[in-house]
Amino acid sequence: MKKISNSFRTPDGYFDSFTDKLTERLSKEETITVANDGFKVPDGYFDSLTSKIQEKLIAAEPVKVIGLHSYKKYYYAVAAMAAVVVLFFGLKITSSPVLSFDDIANADLESYFDNNELGLSSYEIAEVIPVDELEIKDIIENHLDNELIIEYLNNSIDNFEELNLDTNE
Amino acid sequence: MLTEELLVAQLKTEATQSRAFELLVNTYKEKLYWHIRRIVLDHDDADDVLQNTFIKVFRNISSFKGDSKLYSWMYRIATNEALTFIKDKTRKLGISDSELQDKMIRELQADVYFEGDHIQLALQKAILTLPEKQKLVFQMKYYQELKYEEISEILETSVGALKASYHLAAKKIEAFLKEN
């Protein structure tokens, strides 16, 4: 088959100088390389990194064996305190085995009466409680200020003489 | 060449742990370093974060289930450590994210371990302004040339979302460089 001649032409020496021209152009262009892109590391950094990390791991490991010598005196102190506590409670239990009514706290008694229905009539209660010795403050906690009492009386009482203030009724 | 399964088994066994860990560090230290460095920018900070990453890997190797590649798991730890480092810095300094970005660029410019020219500095500035995910995807794709499938395993994001993130990141960087 006859070769068809190329009708296109190029300048003289084009291909001879092409490589040099391309290299020159590439060096002039401000290209961003994908390599470290300006970032550097200190010399030998990576060489010593592994041993540095291993040392850090060893240093961070908890100490498995702890000498007891310095803790002996603390153990003796704790043991002595424990012995004292045991003896104290032991003696307490052995010396007071019998409980009496006086051992019951007032708060416990009040709680018992509040939470339990006694089933007693007023007559039965009056037989037990010495009414003559009772005062109002034994039954009701008095939160009333004297000022409040006077104010109440001012507003409620028209004739003060009716109060018979001279006598303690 | 030690297979990953064998390496993990040796890392979990007390008798072989030390040597296996040494091998692990030697194998992955540079890759993880550069990943961390591009997030925190400063060498000393990257060194701290890298060491913390490996220590975390060592302490938690028993919980590695093997449902992802070991490298992906380590890469994920490194990413979280670096991002947490940055957030802690913001909090400790009591400054906003943009103020920290400005500070980081100023420090990078004066950093003896940064020899980039003004275009490379501008590029780092542009990357800093990106949202977190876009920043990570761009750096992992552009600088570390990881495959989308690898990035997907590390960031636990779909390949499609990653491609979109990368495309957006590249557009934003281009716009930033043109304006600045």
Interface residues (C-beta under 8 A of the other chain):
Chain A: E30 I32 V34 N36 D37 G38 F39 K40 V41 P42 Y45 F46 L49 T50 K52 I53 Q54 K56 L57 A60
Chain B: S18 F21 E22 V25 N26 K29 E30 Y33 W34 R37 R38 H43 D47 L50 Q51 F54 I55 F58 V112 Y113 F114 E115 G116 D117 I119 Q120 L121 L123 Q124 Y142 Y143 E145
